[in-house]
Protein backbone atom coordinates (compact mmCIF):
# COMPACT_ATOMS: atom_id res chain seq x y z
CA UNK A 1 0.00 0.00 0.00
CA UNK A 2 1.28 3.51 -0.66
CA UNK A 3 2.91 5.29 2.22
CA UNK A 4 0.66 8.31 1.80
CA UNK A 5 -2.55 6.34 2.27
CA UNK A 6 -4.98 8.59 4.17
CA UNK A 7 -5.88 7.36 7.62
CA UNK A 8 -9.59 7.51 6.86
CA UNK A 9 -9.42 4.83 4.17
CA UNK A 10 -10.33 2.40 6.91
CA UNK A 11 -11.36 2.75 10.51
CA UNK A 12 -12.56 0.59 13.32
CA UNK A 13 -16.21 0.99 14.21
CA UNK A 14 -16.84 2.97 17.40
CA UNK A 15 -16.22 0.95 20.53
CA UNK A 16 -19.85 1.01 21.55
CA UNK A 17 -21.17 -0.18 18.18
CA UNK A 18 -23.63 -3.02 18.61
CA UNK A 19 -23.37 -6.18 16.54
CA UNK A 20 -25.95 -7.70 14.25
CA UNK A 21 -28.01 -10.76 15.04
CA UNK A 22 -28.95 -13.42 12.49
CA UNK A 23 -32.08 -11.51 11.54
CA UNK A 24 -30.28 -8.21 11.23
CA UNK A 25 -31.48 -6.83 14.56
CA UNK A 26 -28.97 -4.89 16.61
CA UNK A 27 -27.63 -6.75 19.63
CA UNK A 28 -25.14 -6.02 22.38
CA UNK A 29 -22.73 -8.23 24.32
CA UNK A 30 -24.33 -9.60 27.47
CA UNK A 31 -22.11 -9.12 30.52
CA UNK A 32 -23.35 -7.58 33.72
CA UNK A 33 -21.35 -4.89 35.48
CA UNK A 34 -19.74 -6.56 38.53
CA UNK A 35 -20.38 -5.45 42.05
CA UNK A 36 -17.54 -3.34 43.42
CA UNK A 37 -14.64 -5.43 44.61
CA UNK A 38 -12.31 -4.56 47.46
CA UNK A 39 -8.93 -5.84 48.70
CA UNK A 40 -10.89 -8.22 50.95
CA UNK A 41 -12.81 -9.78 48.04
CA UNK A 42 -11.99 -13.39 47.24
CA UNK A 43 -9.90 -14.46 44.30
CA UNK A 44 -12.84 -16.41 42.87
CA UNK A 45 -15.09 -13.31 43.01
CA UNK A 46 -12.44 -11.24 41.27
CA UNK A 47 -11.98 -13.82 38.52
CA UNK A 48 -15.73 -13.91 37.95
CA UNK A 49 -15.80 -10.11 37.61
CA UNK A 50 -12.78 -10.24 35.29
CA UNK A 51 -14.65 -12.63 33.01
CA UNK A 52 -17.39 -10.03 32.54
CA UNK A 53 -14.75 -7.36 31.95
CA UNK A 54 -13.16 -9.41 29.15
CA UNK A 55 -16.53 -9.85 27.44
CA UNK A 56 -17.32 -6.15 27.65
CA UNK A 57 -13.88 -5.27 26.30
CA UNK A 58 -14.34 -7.54 23.29
CA UNK A 59 -11.64 -10.11 24.07
CA UNK A 60 -11.74 -12.97 21.57
CA UNK A 61 -13.40 -16.21 22.62
CA UNK A 62 -10.08 -18.05 22.48
CA UNK A 63 -8.38 -15.44 24.68
CA UNK A 64 -11.19 -15.59 27.24
CA UNK A 65 -11.02 -19.39 27.39
CA UNK A 66 -7.22 -19.36 27.75
CA UNK A 67 -7.22 -16.67 30.44
CA UNK A 68 -9.97 -18.44 32.40
CA UNK A 69 -8.05 -21.74 32.26
CA UNK A 70 -4.88 -20.01 33.45
CA UNK A 71 -6.71 -18.33 36.33
CA UNK A 72 -8.34 -21.63 37.37
CA UNK A 73 -4.85 -23.10 37.71
CA UNK A 74 -3.76 -20.05 39.69
CA UNK A 75 -6.83 -20.42 41.96
CA UNK A 76 -6.05 -24.08 42.66
CA UNK A 77 -2.56 -23.07 43.76
CA UNK A 78 -3.53 -19.96 45.71
CA UNK A 79 -7.00 -20.99 47.09
CA UNK A 80 -10.30 -19.58 45.83
CA UNK A 81 -11.09 -17.72 49.05
CA UNK A 82 -7.74 -15.91 49.19
CA UNK A 83 -8.25 -12.14 49.52
CA UNK A 84 -6.99 -10.40 46.40
CA UNK A 85 -5.41 -7.64 48.47
CA UNK A 86 -3.20 -10.17 50.26
CA UNK A 87 -1.61 -11.52 47.08
CA UNK A 88 1.84 -10.03 46.55
CA UNK A 89 4.71 -10.28 44.11
CA UNK A 90 6.31 -13.09 46.13
CA UNK A 91 3.13 -15.17 45.85
CA UNK A 92 3.09 -14.73 42.08
CA UNK A 93 6.79 -15.57 41.75
CA UNK A 94 6.28 -18.73 43.82
CA UNK A 95 3.34 -19.74 41.64
CA UNK A 96 5.39 -19.27 38.48
CA UNK A 97 8.25 -21.33 39.93
CA UNK A 98 5.84 -24.08 40.95
CA UNK A 99 4.23 -24.10 37.53
CA UNK A 100 7.55 -24.27 35.68
CA UNK A 101 9.56 -26.61 37.93
CA UNK A 102 7.60 -28.15 40.79
CA UNK A 103 4.14 -28.96 39.43
CA UNK A 104 5.24 -32.15 37.72
CA UNK A 105 3.47 -31.26 34.47
CA UNK A 106 5.50 -29.96 31.49
CA UNK A 107 5.07 -26.23 30.86
CA UNK A 108 6.38 -25.03 27.50
CA UNK A 109 7.96 -21.57 27.18
CA UNK A 110 4.96 -20.42 25.14
CA UNK A 111 2.46 -21.63 27.76
CA UNK A 112 4.52 -20.07 30.55
CA UNK A 113 4.60 -16.74 28.72
CA UNK A 114 0.84 -16.81 28.17
CA UNK A 115 0.11 -17.59 31.82
CA UNK A 116 2.37 -14.76 32.91
CA UNK A 117 0.50 -12.48 30.49
CA UNK A 118 -2.77 -13.63 32.09
CA UNK A 119 -1.54 -12.66 35.54
CA UNK A 120 -0.28 -9.30 34.32
CA UNK A 121 -3.54 -8.44 32.56
CA UNK A 122 -5.68 -9.65 35.48
CA UNK A 123 -3.82 -7.80 38.23
CA UNK A 124 -3.32 -4.69 36.10
CA UNK A 125 -7.10 -4.54 35.69
CA UNK A 126 -7.65 -4.96 39.45
CA UNK A 127 -5.19 -2.15 40.20
CA UNK A 128 -6.43 0.22 37.50
CA UNK A 129 -10.02 -0.28 38.66
CA UNK A 130 -9.00 0.55 42.24
CA UNK A 131 -9.90 -2.86 43.63
CA UNK A 132 -6.38 -3.34 45.01
CA UNK A 133 -3.90 -0.61 46.01
CA UNK A 134 -1.03 -1.76 43.76
CA UNK A 135 -0.30 -4.21 40.95
CA UNK A 136 1.83 -7.11 42.29
CA UNK A 137 2.43 -8.49 38.78
CA UNK A 138 3.93 -5.30 37.36
CA UNK A 139 7.53 -6.04 38.46
CA UNK A 140 7.53 -9.57 37.02
CA UNK A 141 9.82 -9.94 34.03
CA UNK A 142 8.05 -11.13 30.92
CA UNK A 143 10.31 -13.58 29.11
CA UNK A 144 8.95 -13.97 25.62
CA UNK A 145 9.45 -17.41 24.05
CA UNK A 146 11.50 -17.52 20.91
CA UNK A 147 9.24 -18.55 18.04
CA UNK A 148 10.14 -18.80 14.36
CA UNK A 149 9.46 -15.74 12.25
CA UNK A 150 6.49 -16.11 9.89
CA UNK A 151 7.07 -16.95 6.25
CA UNK A 152 6.66 -14.05 3.82
CA UNK A 153 6.44 -13.74 0.07
CA UNK A 154 9.39 -11.84 -1.40
CA UNK A 155 8.64 -8.91 -3.68
CA UNK A 156 9.48 -10.91 -6.80
CA UNK A 157 7.20 -13.71 -5.62
CA UNK A 158 4.36 -11.25 -5.03
CA UNK A 159 4.86 -9.86 -8.53
CA UNK A 160 4.96 -13.35 -10.05
CA UNK A 161 1.80 -14.39 -8.18
CA UNK A 162 -0.13 -11.28 -9.21
CA UNK A 163 1.07 -11.56 -12.82
CA UNK A 164 0.11 -15.24 -13.02
CA UNK A 165 -3.37 -14.71 -11.59
CA UNK A 166 -3.91 -11.55 -13.65
CA UNK A 167 -3.20 -13.46 -16.87
CA UNK A 168 -6.14 -15.73 -16.07
CA UNK A 169 -8.50 -12.77 -16.34
CA UNK A 170 -8.02 -12.81 -20.13
CA UNK A 171 -7.35 -16.52 -20.69
CA UNK A 172 -9.30 -18.59 -23.23
CA UNK A 173 -11.43 -19.65 -20.29
CA UNK A 174 -11.30 -16.55 -18.06
CA UNK A 175 -11.19 -17.07 -14.31
CA UNK A 176 -11.28 -14.02 -12.04
CA UNK A 177 -11.33 -15.91 -8.75
CA UNK A 178 -7.57 -16.47 -8.30
CA UNK A 179 -6.66 -12.81 -8.88
CA UNK A 180 -9.59 -11.58 -6.76
CA UNK A 181 -8.56 -13.84 -3.89
CA UNK A 182 -4.84 -13.08 -3.98
CA UNK A 183 -5.17 -9.32 -4.43
CA UNK A 184 -7.91 -9.10 -1.78
CA UNK A 185 -5.86 -10.77 0.97
CA UNK A 186 -2.61 -9.08 -0.05
CA UNK A 187 -4.27 -5.68 0.15
CA UNK A 188 -6.37 -6.12 3.28
CA UNK A 189 -4.45 -8.69 5.33
CA UNK A 190 -7.68 -10.39 6.42
CA UNK A 191 -7.70 -13.84 7.99
CA UNK A 192 -8.90 -16.94 6.16
CA UNK A 193 -11.98 -17.12 8.39
CA UNK A 194 -12.79 -13.47 7.69
CA UNK A 195 -12.39 -14.07 3.97
CA UNK A 196 -14.84 -16.96 4.12
CA UNK A 197 -17.40 -14.85 6.00
CA UNK A 198 -17.53 -11.98 3.48
CA UNK A 199 -21.06 -11.45 2.21
CA UNK A 200 -21.88 -9.55 -0.96
CA UNK A 201 -23.58 -6.90 1.15
CA UNK A 202 -20.25 -6.27 2.91
CA UNK A 203 -18.73 -4.86 -0.29
CA UNK A 204 -19.59 -1.25 -1.06
CA UNK A 205 -19.18 -0.09 -4.66
CA UNK A 206 -21.01 3.19 -4.18
CA UNK A 207 -17.84 4.86 -5.41
CA UNK A 208 -16.30 2.44 -7.95
CA UNK A 209 -12.99 4.29 -7.68
CA UNK A 210 -12.88 3.74 -3.93
CA UNK A 211 -14.61 0.44 -3.11
CA UNK A 212 -14.83 -0.59 0.53
CA UNK A 213 -14.93 -3.90 2.37
CA UNK A 214 -16.65 -4.19 5.76
CA UNK A 215 -15.42 -6.98 8.02
CA UNK A 216 -18.39 -8.09 10.11
CA UNK A 217 -18.82 -10.56 12.96
CA UNK A 218 -22.07 -12.29 13.90
CA UNK A 219 -20.79 -12.92 17.45
CA UNK A 220 -21.54 -9.76 19.50
CA UNK A 221 -18.43 -10.41 21.59
CA UNK A 222 -16.23 -9.90 18.53
CA UNK A 223 -17.72 -6.71 17.16
CA UNK A 224 -14.61 -4.80 18.23
CA UNK A 225 -12.80 -6.60 15.42
CA UNK A 226 -15.20 -5.17 12.84
CA UNK A 227 -13.56 -2.69 10.52
CA UNK A 228 -13.75 -0.86 7.22
CA UNK A 229 -11.01 -1.53 4.67
CA UNK A 230 -10.17 0.24 1.41
CA UNK A 231 -9.86 -1.98 -1.66
CA UNK A 232 -8.55 0.36 -4.35
CA UNK A 233 -10.00 1.14 -7.81
CA UNK A 234 -8.52 -1.99 -9.42
CA UNK A 235 -10.82 -4.16 -7.33
CA UNK A 236 -14.06 -3.05 -8.99
CA UNK A 237 -13.64 -4.43 -12.56
CA UNK A 238 -12.21 -7.72 -11.27
CA UNK A 239 -15.04 -8.09 -8.77
CA UNK A 240 -17.66 -7.45 -11.46
CA UNK A 241 -16.04 -10.03 -13.74
CA UNK A 242 -16.03 -12.50 -10.86
CA UNK A 243 -19.74 -11.91 -10.24
CA UNK A 244 -20.49 -12.64 -13.89
CA UNK A 245 -18.45 -15.84 -13.90
CA UNK A 246 -19.44 -17.33 -10.52
CA UNK A 247 -22.79 -15.65 -9.77
CA UNK A 248 -22.54 -15.97 -5.97
CA UNK A 249 -25.86 -15.55 -4.17
CA UNK A 250 -24.92 -14.53 -0.62
CA UNK A 251 -21.25 -14.93 0.28
CA UNK A 252 -18.32 -13.82 -1.83
CA UNK A 253 -16.72 -17.27 -1.97
CA UNK A 254 -19.41 -19.94 -2.02
CA UNK A 255 -17.04 -22.84 -1.50
CA UNK A 256 -15.04 -24.33 1.36
CA UNK A 257 -11.89 -22.79 2.76
CA UNK A 258 -10.06 -25.88 1.50
CA UNK A 259 -11.15 -25.05 -2.05
CA UNK A 260 -9.51 -21.63 -1.77
CA UNK A 261 -6.37 -23.21 -0.32
CA UNK A 262 -6.24 -25.41 -3.43
CA UNK A 263 -6.52 -22.26 -5.56
CA UNK A 264 -3.52 -20.76 -3.78
CA UNK A 265 -1.55 -24.00 -4.15
CA UNK A 266 -2.27 -24.13 -7.89
CA UNK A 267 -1.34 -20.49 -8.39
CA UNK A 268 1.92 -20.99 -6.47
CA UNK A 269 2.85 -23.80 -8.83
CA UNK A 270 2.04 -21.72 -11.91
CA UNK A 271 4.07 -18.82 -10.50
CA UNK A 272 6.89 -21.23 -9.61
CA UNK A 273 6.88 -20.29 -5.92
CA UNK A 274 8.58 -23.07 -3.99
CA UNK A 275 6.82 -24.08 -0.79
CA UNK A 276 3.41 -22.84 -1.94
CA UNK A 277 1.33 -19.90 -0.81
CA UNK A 278 -1.01 -19.73 2.19
CA UNK A 279 -3.51 -17.27 3.65
CA UNK A 280 -1.14 -16.72 6.57
CA UNK A 281 1.73 -15.84 4.23
CA UNK A 282 -0.40 -13.32 2.37
CA UNK A 283 -1.60 -11.77 5.64
CA UNK A 284 1.93 -11.37 7.02
CA UNK A 285 3.20 -10.09 3.68
CA UNK A 286 0.49 -7.43 3.69
CA UNK A 287 1.38 -6.40 7.25
CA UNK A 288 5.11 -6.09 6.56
CA UNK A 289 4.61 -4.20 3.30
CA UNK A 290 2.26 -1.73 5.02
CA UNK A 291 4.71 -1.22 7.87
CA UNK A 292 7.57 -0.62 5.45
CA UNK A 293 5.42 1.91 3.62
CA UNK A 294 5.02 3.93 6.78
CA UNK A 295 1.63 2.91 8.14
CA UNK A 296 1.49 3.86 11.85
CA UNK A 297 1.67 0.86 14.16
CA UNK A 298 -1.72 1.35 15.81
CA UNK A 299 -3.39 1.91 12.45
CA UNK A 300 -1.87 -1.35 11.22
CA UNK A 301 -3.06 -3.13 14.37
CA UNK A 302 -6.60 -1.98 13.68
CA UNK A 303 -6.36 -2.93 10.03
CA UNK A 304 -5.37 -6.48 10.99
CA UNK A 305 -8.15 -6.65 13.59
CA UNK A 306 -5.78 -7.48 16.46
CA UNK A 307 -6.26 -6.76 20.15
CA UNK A 308 -3.66 -4.83 22.09
CA UNK A 309 -2.62 -8.07 23.77
CA UNK A 310 -2.03 -9.93 20.50
CA UNK A 311 -0.24 -6.90 19.10
CA UNK A 312 2.46 -7.13 21.78
CA UNK A 313 3.71 -10.33 20.17
CA UNK A 314 2.90 -9.46 16.56
CA UNK A 315 4.51 -6.01 16.24
CA UNK A 316 8.09 -7.09 17.09
CA UNK A 317 7.89 -9.79 14.42
CA UNK A 318 6.65 -7.31 11.83
CA UNK A 319 9.43 -4.88 12.77
CA UNK A 320 12.06 -7.61 12.48
CA UNK A 321 10.79 -8.74 9.09
CA UNK A 322 10.58 -5.16 7.82
CA UNK A 323 14.19 -4.35 8.68
CA UNK A 324 16.81 -4.20 5.91
CA UNK A 325 19.06 -7.22 5.66
CA UNK A 326 22.23 -7.03 7.79
N, C-alpha and C positions, 0 to 999 in steps of 0.2 A: 504494500500500500504506500502511496506517496507520503513523504514526511510532512507535507503541509495539509494533510487531511484535516478539515475542520472538526472540532470536538463534537459538534452537534449532529454529525452524520450517524451517530448512534448514541443511545443513552439508556441507562437502566430506568425502569418504571419507578415512580415514587415509592418510597418504602412502604407506605400505607396502602398501596394499590391492592384491592381484593382480587382473588383469582376467579376463574370461571368454572362453574359446575358442568356436568355432562349435558345439561339442557340449556346452557348458556347463561344461567342465572349467576349473579355475583355472589361469591361466598368469601368467608374469611377464616383464617386458621382458628381452630378452637383450642384455647389454652387459657385457663383462668389465671388471673393475677394472684400470686401467692400471698398468704398472710405475711405480715412483717416478721422477719426472723430477727434473732438477737444472738449475741455470743453464747447464750445458754441453750439455744435451740440444738436439737440433736442432729447428728450427721445425716440420718435417714430423712429427716424433715427438710434439710437443706438440699439434699440430692433431688427430692421430689420437686421442690420449688425450681431447682436448676433445670429440670426436665421441661417444665413449662416455659422457662426463659428461652431455652434452645428452640422450642417450637415457635415462639413469638418472634425470635430473631431470624427465623428462616434457615436454621441449620439443616443440612441435607439429612435424609432418613438414615443413610449409612453412618454419618458422623454421630447422629444422636444414638444410634444403636451401639457404636463403638465406645462412645463416652460413657454411656450407661453401664456397659459391661465392665469398663475399667473402674468405675466408681463402686460397682458391686464388689469387685475384688478388694478395693481399698476399704470398704465397709467391713468385709469379713476380717480383715487384718486389724482394723482400728476399733471395731464395735459400733453397731448402729446407733446406740444411745450416747455415744461420745459427744460432748458439747463442742460445737465447732470453734468456739472461742478458745478452747483449751488445746487445740491442735497447733503445734509449732513447727518450725523448720526441722528440728531434730526428729520429730515424729515422721515427717515426710521423708527425710533422708534414710531413716531406719526402714521404712516401708520399701523404698526403692532398692536398698541393699538386700532386704529379704526377697523381694521379687526377682532380683537378678541372680542371687547366689545361694540363698537359703531355702527357697520355697520347694525346691526339688522338681520343678517343672521348667523345661527350657524356655527362655525368654529371649527372642531374637533382638538384635539392635533396633530394628524397625519397630517392633512391638514395644520395647522399652521407651523409645523416643515418643511414641504415640501416647503411652500412659503418662509420661511426664508432661506432655502437652495437655492432657486431660486435667491433671492436677493444677497446672498453671492457669488454665482457662477457668476452671471451677473456683479456685480460691481468689483469682483476680476479680471475678464477678462478685463474690461475697464481699470483698474489700471495697470495691467501687460502689456497691449498693449500700455500704454502711452497716452491713450485718456483722462484720468483725472489724476490729480496730486497725489491723494491718494484714498484709498478704504474706503468709509464711512461705509460699512457693516462689515468690519473686527472686530470692537469692540463689535458687537452685540453678545449676549450670545445665543448659540444654545441649546435650551432645547429639548432633544430628548424624544418623547412620549414613554411611557412604553407599550410595546407590548409583548404578550406571546411568550415564547421561542418555537421554532419549535419542533415538535415531531420527535424523533429519534427511530431507532431500536437498542435495546440492543445487546450486543455481542452474547448472547445466542439465541436471535431471529434471528440475521443474520445467525448464524450457522444452526439453524433449517430451515430457509428459503432456504439456499443453499443446505442443505442435502435433503430436500423434492423435490426441483426442479431437483437436480442431479439424484435422484432415477428414475425420469421419462425418463431419457436418455436410460435406459435399461429395461423399463417396457415392458409388453407383447405387448402393442401398444406404441412404443417409441414416445416421444414428446420432441424435443429439444428447442422449443420456450420459455417455462417458464424459464429454466435455462439460456438461452442466454439473455433474457430480464433482468432478475434480476442481473446477474453477470455483464452485460454491464453497467447498470446504477450505480450499486454499485461501480464499478471500475472507471468510468469516471465522474460521477456526472452530466451528461448532463440533460437538461430539457426535459420534455415530448414532447414539440414541436420540439426540436432538434432530439430527438429519431425518431419521425415520419418522419422527412425530410432526414434521412440517405438513400443514394442511394448505390447500390452495388459497384459502382465505387469509393465510398468514403472509402472503406475498402481495405487496402493494405496488401496482404499476400506475398509480394515479399520475405520476410524472415519469414517463418512460425513460427519461435521461437520468433519473435518480431513483431507481426502484429500491424498495425497502423490504427486509425480511424481519418478521416479528417471531422471536422465540417464545413460545408459550408453554406453560405447564398446567396440566389438569389438577395436579396435587396442590391444594392451597398452601401447603407447607413449603413449597418450592417456588412460589411466585417471585421471591426476591431474585431468582435467577433469570426471570424474564427480561428480555432486552430487545432493542431495536437496532438492526444492523444494516449498513449501507451495502448495496450490491454492485453499483457501478453501471454505467449505460450499456456496456457490452453484454450484460445479463439478459436484457429484455428480448432481443431477437432470438437468442438461443433458447430461452424459456418458451417463447411462442412456437418455435419449431418443435420443441419437445412436446408441447401440448398437442400439436397436430399429429405427431407420430405415435404417442402413447395414450392420448386421451384419458388421463387420470380423472377419476370422479371426485375424490375427496382429499386424499393425501398426495403429496408430490411424488413420492416413490411408492407405488402400489406393488411392492414385492417384499421379500424378506431381506433382513440386513445381510444375510449370507449371500444373496444374489448380488448385492452391491459390492461385497468383498470380492466376489468372482470378477466383477467388472474391473475393479482396481488391479487385480492380479493379471488379467488379460492385457490391460493397458500397459502395465509395467513390462510385460514380455515384449509387446510391440515397440515400446520405447527403449528396450534393451537396458532396463534398470535392474541390476542384480539385487537379489534379496526381496524384490517385490515392493509394493506400495500399500500402506494401510491408512485407515482413518486417523490413527494416532500420529503417524508420521506427518500427514497433511496438517493436522491441528498444531503440532509443535513447529512445523516449518512456517506456518502462518504467524505464530506468536513471535518467533525469532526474527522473521523479516519485518514485522511491525515494530519490534523493539529497535532493530537496527535503523529503521527509518525515522526514529525519533518519537514514537508514540509514548506519551507519559505512562509510567508504570501503573498507576491506579486506573487509568483509562483502559489499558490493556487488560487488567484484571477484570474489569467490568465486561469488556468485550468477550472474554473467554467464559464469563459466567462463574467465576471462582469466588469462594468466600475468602475473607481475610486470613483465616486459618490455613486453608489450602495454599494461598498465595505465598505464605512464608517459606514453603518448600519449593514452590514452582519458580518464583522469581530468580533465585540464585542460579538455577539451572539455565533459565533463559539468558541471563547475563553471561554465564560461562560460554554458552553456545554462540552468543552474539559477538564475543570478543575476537579480535584479529588473531590469526595463528601466531604462535611464538616463534 
